[in-house]
Amino acid sequence: MVRILLVDDFAAWRRYVLENLRRNQNLQVIDVASDGLEGVLKAEVLQPDLILLDIGLPKLNGIEAARRIRKVAPDSKIIFLTQESSAEVVETALSLGARGYVLKEDAERDLLAALEAVILGRTFVSST
């Protein structure tokens, strides 16, 4: 069972992701957070196996949240799930130790593939 923390500020998007993840019995969303600071705090307490992290978050953006998460939950794997498609941001995200980068527009096609790849120790980046 892979324990997942979902960090995204858009409630409708969180519901969409939760519905998709529930289809896989090996995935368990243990909690959600609606801003970057809350995500860091929950990552520290829960020590999830995997964190799905948006970049455009209130209080603390996803890039800074990832920096802090690496310190407080170093064994948690991070997959960015975001609208941000700039190559520079993707490079920054991966340089912080993120194992995956999925564009929200590609989530229907790529999210489960990204989770599988990252769980198996590989890196995944949306083709778009």
WONORPE-V152580 format. One record per residue. N is the residue number from 1. PSI is psi in whole degrees, -180 to 180 (* if undefined). OMEGA is omega in whole degrees, -180 to 180 (none if undefined). D_FIRST is the distance of its C-alpha to the first C-alpha in Angstrom with 1 decimal. Layout:
# WONORPE-V152580
N:PSI:OMEGA:D_FIRST
N:PSI:OMEGA:D_FIRST
This chain:
# WONORPE-V152580
1:125:179:0.0
2:121:-178:3.8
3:124:-172:6.3
4:137:169:9.5
5:127:180:13.1
6:123:-179:15.6
7:106:180:19.2
8:142:-176:22.0
9:-7:-176:25.3
10:109:-173:25.8
11:-42:-180:24.6
12:-37:178:25.1
13:-42:178:23.0
14:-44:179:20.1
15:-43:179:20.4
16:-47:-179:20.5
17:-45:180:17.3
18:-43:178:15.5
19:-43:-180:16.9
20:-39:-178:15.8
21:-29:-180:12.2
22:-17:179:12.1
23:-19:-178:13.2
24:117:-176:9.9
25:-14:180:7.8
26:-2:-179:4.6
27:133:179:5.7
28:116:175:6.7
29:113:-176:10.1
30:-20:177:10.9
31:167:175:14.5
32:155:176:17.2
33:148:-176:20.3
34:3:174:23.6
35:166:-174:25.3
36:-41:-179:24.8
37:-44:177:25.9
38:-38:178:23.5
39:-43:179:20.7
40:-47:-179:21.8
41:-43:180:22.1
42:-36:177:18.7
43:-41:-180:17.2
44:-43:-177:19.3
45:-45:-172:18.4
46:-25:-177:14.6
47:60:-179:13.9
48:160:176:11.0
49:-35:-173:9.2
50:142:179:11.0
51:125:172:14.1
52:118:-168:15.8
53:125:174:19.4
54:162:176:22.7
55:-45:-177:25.9
56:77:-177:28.5
57:149:173:27.5
58:164:177:29.9
59:-42:-179:30.7
60:117:-177:29.0
61:164:-175:28.4
62:-33:179:25.1
63:-48:179:26.8
64:-37:177:27.9
65:-43:179:24.6
66:-41:178:22.9
67:-45:-178:25.6
68:-39:179:25.0
69:-39:179:21.2
70:-32:-179:21.7
71:-40:-173:23.7
72:-18:179:21.7
73:65:-172:18.1
74:-20:-180:18.9
75:-9:179:15.5
76:131:176:14.0
77:142:-178:14.3
78:132:169:16.5
79:121:174:17.2
80:132:178:20.4
81:101:-164:20.6
82:168:174:24.4
83:-15:-174:27.8
84:114:-174:29.3
85:6:-179:30.3
86:135:-179:32.8
87:-37:179:32.5
88:-42:179:33.4
89:-41:177:30.5
90:-46:179:28.0
91:-43:179:29.5
92:-46:-179:29.4
93:-47:-179:25.7
94:-32:179:24.8
95:-21:177:27.2
96:-3:179:25.3
97:6:176:22.3
98:143:-179:20.4
99:-12:-179:18.5
100:157:179:19.0
101:111:-177:21.6
102:128:175:21.6
103:139:-179:24.6
104:-37:-180:24.2
105:-20:179:26.7
106:5:-172:24.6
107:-40:-179:21.2
108:-40:-179:21.6
109:-38:-167:22.0
110:-20:-170:20.1
111:-52:-179:17.1
112:-35:176:14.5
113:-40:179:16.3
114:-44:178:16.1
115:-46:-180:12.4
116:-46:-180:12.2
117:-48:-177:15.1
118:-40:178:14.0
119:-35:180:10.7
120:4:176:13.2
121:8:179:15.5
122:170:176:18.0
123:145:180:19.7
124:132:175:20.1
125:130:178:23.1
126:140:-178:24.2
127:-27:180:27.3
128:*:none:29.4
